[in-house]
Amino acid sequence: MTSPITCARIHLNAVSALLLLAVTAATAPAINIIAIGDSITQGGNSSGVTNGTKLAYASYRYPLFFQLTGAGYDVDFVGPQNETRTPTSFWPINTALYPLYATAFDRDHAGYWGQTSANIKTPVVNWLNTVSADQAPDIAIINIGTNDAAGGVAVATFTANLQGIVAALRAVNPDVTLILSNLAGIDKPEYAAAFATYNAAIADFAANPANSTPTSGIVLADIKSGLPDNALYDLIHPNEIGEAHLAQVYFDAIAASLVPEPAALALLAGVATLAAVVILRRRSHARSSG
């Protein structure tokens, strides 16, 4: 029979384990996420006109942020930008679609309207070269190539620019997880072949083991598949339906990269052993999925 003293010790150790679990969760740093891209990432084109005023889309970043925080993730969106295509004071955000844009939403990003991979790489690399350690990205969503494909940029040039961005991200955080997006494309037949070529190249880049490291994997985020027919308001840019689709794909990729890791705490009390499991954030290592 277990003595009263032994039972008391087991109870005390259980309380200690729970307190340690609470402290671990409370002190874990936020997950830094950078969204790198073009207009699809920056947002800002017209979502309609109200009382003669054009209103702007916020991009997939808005629903993604609230999906992540709603699921319990402590995230910090980071990056050198915090506005849509035009300042919100000039072209206001559609508050009917994005009621928390100016308050709870974390607006930081690295989206550059109308830019090719070359013109996205330069400001992103410059920012990464000067970023503080507490802002270094843990996860990077990369959605670039739409303007390259539409403008006839060679795939080899695009790939070299992508490699430059990846190298700069890993230079500031060797453990960064890369969420590499394929392209939704432009809903016009004359662009179909170019976007098919680019999406094949993006898939190959993600699948190539040479582009991953033991601590920094690449996850392919397939936004092309399942894209609703009514997801693009101008045949190029996502409306709120398209934004929700992209956000869900990116959320799934991020959630899959943040798997729980058990750390067993053996707390000995006489002949009794209490194992507590502390859930720690773990970045995926060299994971690639289609």
C-alpha positions in Angstrom: 0.0 0.0 0.0 1.3 3.4 -0.9 2.0 5.5 2.2 0.3 8.9 2.7 3.8 10.6 2.5 4.5 8.9 -0.9 1.1 10.0 -2.2 1.8 13.6 -1.1 5.1 13.6 -2.9 3.5 12.3 -6.1 0.8 15.0 -5.8 3.5 17.7 -5.3 5.5 16.5 -8.2 2.4 16.5 -10.5 1.8 20.1 -9.5 5.4 21.0 -10.2 5.2 19.4 -13.6 2.0 21.4 -14.4 3.7 24.6 -13.3 6.7 23.9 -15.4 4.4 23.3 -18.4 2.6 26.6 -17.8 5.9 28.5 -17.6 7.3 26.9 -20.7 4.2 27.8 -22.7 4.2 31.4 -21.3 7.8 32.1 -22.1 8.0 30.5 -25.5 8.8 33.2 -28.1 6.3 34.2 -30.8 6.7 32.5 -34.2 8.0 35.1 -36.7 6.4 34.7 -40.1 7.3 36.8 -43.2 5.1 36.8 -46.2 7.2 37.5 -49.3 5.6 38.3 -52.6 4.1 40.7 -55.1 0.6 42.3 -55.3 -1.0 39.1 -54.1 0.9 39.4 -50.9 0.8 43.2 -50.5 -2.9 43.7 -51.3 -4.6 47.0 -52.0 -6.5 47.0 -55.3 -10.2 47.9 -55.4 -12.7 45.8 -53.5 -15.5 48.1 -54.7 -16.7 51.6 -54.3 -18.7 53.0 -51.4 -20.0 56.5 -51.4 -17.6 57.3 -54.2 -14.5 56.0 -52.4 -12.5 53.0 -53.6 -11.9 50.4 -51.0 -8.9 48.0 -50.8 -8.4 44.3 -50.4 -6.0 43.4 -47.5 -4.6 40.2 -49.1 -4.6 36.6 -47.8 -2.5 37.8 -44.9 -5.6 39.1 -43.0 -7.5 35.8 -42.9 -4.3 33.8 -42.4 -3.3 35.9 -39.3 -6.7 35.3 -37.6 -6.7 31.6 -38.5 -3.3 31.2 -36.8 -4.2 33.2 -33.7 -7.6 31.6 -33.5 -5.9 28.2 -33.5 -3.8 29.2 -30.6 -0.5 30.0 -32.3 1.4 33.0 -31.0 2.6 34.6 -34.2 4.4 37.8 -35.2 4.2 38.8 -38.8 7.4 40.5 -39.7 8.9 42.4 -42.7 9.8 45.8 -44.1 6.3 46.8 -45.2 3.1 47.5 -43.4 0.8 49.1 -46.0 -1.2 47.9 -49.0 -0.5 49.2 -52.5 -1.5 52.7 -51.6 -1.6 54.1 -48.1 -4.8 53.2 -46.4 -5.4 56.9 -45.7 -5.7 57.4 -49.5 -7.4 54.1 -50.5 -9.1 52.8 -47.3 -9.3 49.2 -46.5 -12.8 47.7 -46.9 -13.8 47.5 -43.2 -16.8 45.4 -44.0 -14.4 42.6 -45.0 -11.5 43.4 -42.6 -13.0 45.0 -39.5 -9.8 44.4 -37.4 -7.3 45.6 -40.0 -6.3 48.8 -38.1 -6.4 47.2 -34.6 -5.7 43.5 -34.0 -4.3 42.6 -37.4 -0.5 42.4 -37.7 0.2 44.2 -40.9 4.0 43.6 -41.4 4.9 41.9 -44.6 7.3 41.9 -47.6 4.9 42.3 -50.5 5.7 44.5 -53.5 3.0 45.3 -56.0 3.9 44.6 -59.7 7.4 43.4 -59.0 9.3 40.5 -60.5 11.4 38.2 -58.4 14.5 40.3 -59.0 12.8 43.5 -57.7 11.4 41.6 -54.7 14.7 39.9 -53.8 16.6 43.2 -53.4 14.5 44.8 -50.7 13.9 41.5 -48.9 17.7 40.7 -48.8 18.5 44.3 -47.7 16.0 44.0 -44.8 17.3 40.6 -43.8 20.8 41.9 -43.8 19.9 44.4 -41.1 17.1 42.6 -39.2 17.4 42.2 -35.4 17.6 38.7 -34.0 14.2 38.9 -32.4 12.6 39.7 -35.8 14.4 36.9 -37.8 11.8 34.8 -39.6 11.0 31.4 -38.3 8.7 30.7 -41.3 8.7 32.3 -44.7 5.8 32.2 -47.1 7.1 32.9 -50.6 4.7 33.7 -53.4 6.7 35.2 -56.2 6.8 34.6 -60.0 3.4 35.9 -61.3 5.0 39.0 -62.8 8.0 37.0 -64.0 5.7 34.5 -65.8 3.5 37.2 -67.3 6.5 39.2 -68.4 8.4 36.5 -70.1 11.3 36.3 -67.5 13.4 33.1 -68.1 12.7 30.4 -65.5 16.4 30.1 -64.8 16.5 33.8 -63.9 13.5 33.4 -61.6 15.0 30.3 -60.0 18.3 32.2 -59.3 16.4 35.0 -57.6 14.4 32.5 -55.5 17.7 30.9 -54.5 19.0 34.3 -53.4 16.0 34.9 -51.2 16.2 31.4 -49.7 19.9 31.9 -48.9 19.3 35.2 -47.2 16.6 33.8 -45.1 18.8 30.9 -44.0 21.7 33.3 -43.3 19.6 34.9 -40.5 18.0 31.7 -39.3 19.4 28.3 -40.4 16.2 26.7 -39.1 13.7 28.7 -41.1 10.8 26.7 -42.6 10.1 27.7 -46.2 6.5 27.6 -47.5 7.0 27.9 -51.2 3.8 28.7 -53.1 2.9 27.8 -56.6 1.0 30.4 -58.7 -2.7 30.9 -59.1 -2.0 32.3 -62.5 -3.8 34.7 -64.7 -7.2 33.6 -65.9 -6.5 34.3 -69.6 -5.7 31.5 -72.1 -2.6 33.3 -73.5 -0.8 33.0 -70.1 -1.7 29.3 -69.5 1.5 27.8 -70.9 3.8 30.2 -69.1 2.2 29.6 -65.7 2.2 25.9 -66.2 6.0 26.1 -66.9 6.6 28.2 -63.8 4.5 26.0 -61.6 6.4 22.9 -62.7 9.7 24.7 -62.0 8.4 25.8 -58.5 7.4 22.2 -57.7 10.8 20.9 -58.9 12.6 23.5 -56.7 10.6 22.4 -53.6 11.2 18.7 -54.3 14.9 18.9 -55.0 16.8 17.8 -51.9 19.7 20.1 -52.9 17.5 23.1 -52.1 16.8 21.9 -48.5 19.1 21.5 -45.5 18.9 19.2 -42.5 17.3 22.1 -40.5 15.5 24.1 -43.1 13.0 22.3 -45.3 10.7 23.5 -48.1 7.0 22.8 -48.1 5.2 23.2 -51.4 1.9 25.1 -50.9 -0.4 24.3 -53.8 -2.8 27.3 -54.2 -3.6 26.5 -57.8 -5.5 23.3 -57.1 -9.0 23.9 -55.8 -8.9 27.6 -56.5 -12.6 28.6 -56.8 -13.8 29.9 -60.2 -14.9 33.2 -58.6 -11.7 33.7 -56.6 -10.0 36.5 -58.7 -11.7 39.9 -59.0 -9.7 41.0 -62.1 -8.5 37.6 -63.5 -5.2 38.1 -61.5 -5.7 39.2 -57.9 -7.7 37.3 -55.2 -10.9 38.7 -53.9 -12.1 37.7 -50.4 -12.9 34.2 -51.7 -9.5 33.8 -53.2 -7.8 35.3 -50.1 -9.6 32.7 -47.9 -8.5 29.9 -50.2 -4.8 31.0 -50.1 -5.0 31.6 -46.4 -6.3 28.0 -45.8 -3.5 26.5 -47.9 -0.8 28.4 -46.1 -2.4 27.7 -42.7 -2.3 24.0 -43.4 1.3 24.2 -44.5 2.3 26.2 -41.4 0.4 24.0 -39.0 2.0 20.9 -40.5 5.4 22.4 -39.8 4.7 23.2 -36.2 4.3 19.7 -34.8 4.4 19.1 -31.0 7.5 17.6 -29.6 7.3 15.6 -26.4 10.0 16.2 -23.7 9.7 13.6 -20.9 10.2 15.0 -17.4 10.9 12.0 -15.1 10.0 13.1 -11.6 11.0 10.4 -9.2 9.2 10.2 -5.9 10.2 7.1 -3.9 9.3 4.2 -6.1 6.8 6.2 -8.2 7.7 7.9 -11.5 5.7 10.7 -12.9 6.1 11.6 -16.6 5.0 15.0 -17.8 4.9 15.9 -21.4 5.9 19.5 -22.3 4.7 20.6 -25.7 7.4 22.5 -27.4 7.4 24.2 -30.7 9.5 22.4 -33.3 10.3 23.5 -36.7 10.1 20.8 -39.4 13.4 19.6 -40.7 13.9 19.1 -44.4 10.2 18.4 -44.9 8.9 18.6 -48.5 5.3 17.8 -49.5 3.2 18.2 -52.6 
